[in-house]
Amino acid sequence: MTHPTNDIVFGTDGWRAIIAKDYTFDNLARVAHATASWLLATTGEGARIALGHDTRFQGRLFSEHAASVFASRGITVLFSDEIAATPAVSYITIEGACDAGIVITASHNPAAYNGFKIKGPYGGSALPEIISQVEREIPGADHKFPEPESFSEYVQRGLIQLRNFRTEYLEMLKGKLDLDAVRKAGLILAHDAMYGAGQGMFSELIGNDHVIEIRSEINPGFGGVAPEPIEKNLSELSALVVEKDCSAGIANDGDADRIGMFDEKGKFVDSHKLLALLVRYLHEDKGLTGDIVKTLSTTNMLDAMGLKYGLHVHTTPIGFKYIGGYMLEHDVIVGGEESGGMAVKGHVPERDGIYIGMLILEMMAYRGKFLSTLVEELENDFGVFRYHRVDVHTDLASKNAALEKLRSSGGLSTIAGFTVNSVNTTDGYKHETDSGWVLIRASGTEPVLRIYAESTSKEIAVASVEDTIAQLGV
């Protein structure tokens, strides 16, 4: 029996919930059984999945429980026998000829959360139609399941096969990147793993002599800071870059599929600029072509680059599943979103904060220039684009009232003194003005309103966000 409506709903990238409140072993079993039902209906007997977990509280036990549920349904599980970054699970899903990948992670959410991500057989985020099918299969909370056998028993029977996802993934990266060029350039990286699954990876790729690690140990509380690689969470990394005279700083989120970067001066280089740098490097230096795909909240600099290079630019709703879906059907050179998730041609159609970070370092080595210079050259060639974002934490009533105001009016009429020329409601409310744009969007997993703005100056971008907050009364 299927249940089209239930208390478990997937957000932009998986199901996430607070541990011990809604993220329980019973609810995890409900989601795993639903995923198994979808998988068996799609592939039949002989289904295989890759399953891994990050550094979150009880990650190993949750992961073993989910694996046992899948094994109880006759599904073979390739199981990561140590902590695995999400891109490593994506890689093993492809390399292991699996029908799906599962990651027990809440990505960048606060420490109280855990979650469940689904990857398609192509290694990328499950497409919306897959998620809808899984949600329809989730049984009610009162459903009683047969108790699976123990994890160890399934291992002995071969239904759960232990693998080292991390080692296999790093070996793959070593064959794709010019690590010698990075070493010979003498680049020194400050890496902030944010206590997540990416810890130690850059050191293993280019050597301890080239990497200074911080927050690179297990701490399920994440030091009291959500493992999201945004500027406000990374002051220690910025200071370290300057103090130790590093060439750059890289931070990754809890499951290492996102990236945040600092230049050699300790200045934050946002994802918009990183995406633009990737387009320039892959097109000009590597000779690659293809579409550029971005989300609604991502910079218009990519549109300017598309015009110059003759590359088509496609815009999607928020959520990497839309970018990944587009990449499966089109030739894409770079795809990404403002929140630090990026994918490039010739790699898995999924975010990979480790590979992208190494690719930026490789570009610095090839071009013989620091990030600050590379960004300056971008702005000289394509114009100045300044970005600002605020996540407004509010209560459900205020959040709904703000959304109702936007629905009833069709959007704001003016922002920071500029007339709104048009409103795009593909995903949230994106207001276009002569100075740039402002996007208002509700989080799918938290009681949060996200407000993004891009303009020709930082001052106008900040003023646009502040005026939007004031008009919405949140």
C-alpha positions, 0 to 999 in steps of 0.5 A: 500500500502506498501513501501519497501524503505522509510526514516525511518529505524530501527537500531540494536534496534529500530528506533531512530531520532532527536526530531523535525527534523525526530522524529515528531508526524507525523513520529511516527504515520507512525511507529505506523501504520506500527507496527499496520498493522504488528500486525493485519496481524499476530494476527487478532482481539483482539491484545494487546500491552504494551506501556511505555516511559522513561524520554526523552523530551515529552516522555509522549506526544509521548507515548500517541500519539502512544497509540492513533494510536494503539487504533484507529486501534482497538488494546488494549493498556496496558499503563504505567501511569508513566515512565517505564524502558524497562525491565518493558515493557518487563515484562508487555508484557509477564505478560499481555499476549500481542502480542507486547511491545512498548517503546518510548525511544532512550536508550543511545543516546544523549538527542536530540534523541527519538525512538521506540522499539518493543518487541515480545510477549516473551518480548525480542527484535523484531526479524529481520524478524519482523522489516523487516515486519514493515519497509515494512508497513511504509507508505510514508511521504505524506500519510494522516492518519485519526486523532485518537480520544483523548487519554482520550476518548480511556481510557474511552472506555477501549481501553487504560488501565492505569497500573503501570508498574514500581510497577508491575515489582519491585514486580516481582523482589522482588520475584526473588532475595534474597534481605535479603542477600544483606541487611544482608551483609551490602552492600552499593550501589552507584547508578547513574540513569543517569537521566533515567528510573531506578531512585530510583529502587535500593532504592525501592528494598533494602532500602534507607539505602543501596543506595546512589543515584545520577542523580536520577531525571527528566532531559530530557537534561541528564546534557549534557551527553548521558545516556550511562553507559560507564566509561568516562561518570561515573567519578562522580559515581567512585568518590562517591564510594570511597568517601562514602566507598561504596561496589559497584557502578551501573549505568544504561542507559536512559531506564535502560536495560543496566548496568555499574559497579564499584568495591569498589575501584572505578575501572570500571568493564566492561561488559565482566567481569560482564558476566563472573561473571554471568556465574560463579555464575549461574553455580557454585553457582546456579547449572544452565547449558545451552549455553553461547551466546555473540556478536562478540565484547564480550570477549574470556574469555567466550570461556575459561569458556565454555571449562572448564564448558562444556558449548557451546558458540555461537557468534552472530552479534552485537545487542541484538535481535540476542542474544534474538532470540537465547535464544528463541530457545536454553537453555541459561544460560547467554547472553550478549554484551559488551555494557552492555546488559545482560540476564540470565536464568529464566528471560525475554529474554532481557536486564535488567540493574536493575535485572542484577545489583541486581544479581551481588550484590546477588552474592557478598553477597553469596560469601562474596567478593567484586567485585575486588576480584571476578574479580581477581579470574576470571583472575587467573582461566581463564587468563587475557583479556584486552579490549579497545573501541573507538567510532570515531565520523566522517562525512559520507564521511570519514566513507564510505571511511574507510568502502570502504577501508576495503571492497576492501582489505578484512581487514587490514593485520597488527595491532600494529605490529601483523599479522592478521591471519583471518578476520570475516565479520559477522558484521563489520570486526573482525581481529584475531591476536596472541595477540587478536582481533580488530573489526571495525563496523559502527554504525547503528544510528549515523555517528560513527565508533566503534573500539573494541579490546581485548588483553593480556594487556591494552597497546596492546589493546589501541595500536591496536585501535590507529593503526587501526584509523591511518590506516583507516584515521578517 
